[in-house]
Amino acid sequence: MKDILDMHMHTIVSGHAYSTLSEMIAAGKSGKLHLIGVTEHAPALPGTCHDMYFHNFKVIDRHPGNIELMMGAEVNIMDYNGVLDMPENTLKKLDYAIASLHDQCIAPGSERENTTALIKAMENPYIKIIGHPDNGAYPVDFEAVVKAARQYNVLLELNNSSYAPQSGRIKSRENALLMLAWCKKCRVSVILDSDAHIDADVGNHKYIYDILEQADFPEELVVNTSVDKVKHIFSD
């Protein structure tokens, strides 16, 4: 499968990552990616940047050589009504936004509460990707989540970091297979992301490939094969 993009990564700006923007771009070029997206953590996560960081993306070259760069954010879902930690005037400054559940910002709820939180976040027109929705610390109704992703034209993420042996997220592999079964049934697309916190991991989707093979997941439902597929969803 052609895999030419990676839309979830963090630089030193996020506070717990270890490479600069320039180093992440260089890694994307070295990996022969066509498109990368940098998504620093939004302000509610401890140690990350101030809201003002996201207001000055105009100074960044989006075509630094033979690669395209998009600047987004990984926004935190703050409650079970899908409230985000980033105001609309900041979301407008982004090329796209990922919405995720992090235990530093919201305690795991019941399956119904977690599912509602994700679906309400999807209703926000600035949210284009749901980050690591298969984290077992936040059990969800995958049928409902997948059908909402189809309704709101949001991508569900397969997060390579979640499947690494050292990951602190639980039951992600098992849940990914459940989610992919519903995605296949409902014809909902997914995105493969590294969630890189260091340049060596940019474009690293190796654990995801095993899961896709196990799920016998159709290539046409993976947006990483085409920059146009991603941009179509982001422009919706």
HELIX and SHEET records of a PDB file:
HELIX    1   1 ILE A   12  SER A   14  5                                   3    
HELIX    2   2 LEU A   21  SER A   30  1                                  10    
HELIX    3   3 ASP A   51  HIS A   55  5                                   5    
HELIX    4   4 PHE A   57  VAL A   59  5                                   3    
HELIX    5   5 GLU A   88  LEU A   91  1                                   4    
HELIX    6   6 GLU A  111  MET A  122  1                                  12    
HELIX    7   7 PHE A  142  TYR A  152  1                                  11    
HELIX    8   8 ASN A  160  TYR A  163  1                                   4    
HELIX    9   9 SER A  172  CYS A  186  1                                  15    
HELIX   10  10 ASP A  199  ASP A  201  5                                   3    
HELIX   11  11 LYS A  206  ALA A  215  1                                  10    
HELIX   12  12 GLU A  219  LEU A  221  5                                   3    
HELIX   13  13 VAL A  223  THR A  225  5                                   3    
HELIX   14  14 VAL A  227  PHE A  234  1                                   8    
SHEET    1   A 7 LEU A   5  ASP A   6  0                                        
SHEET    2   A 7 LEU A  35  HIS A  41  1                                        
SHEET    3   A 7 GLU A  68  ASN A  76  1                                        
SHEET    4   A 7 ALA A  97  SER A 100  1                                        
SHEET    5   A 7 ILE A 127  ILE A 130  1                                        
SHEET    6   A 7 LEU A 155  ASN A 159  1                                        
SHEET    7   A 7 VAL A 190  ASP A 193  1                                        
END                                                                             
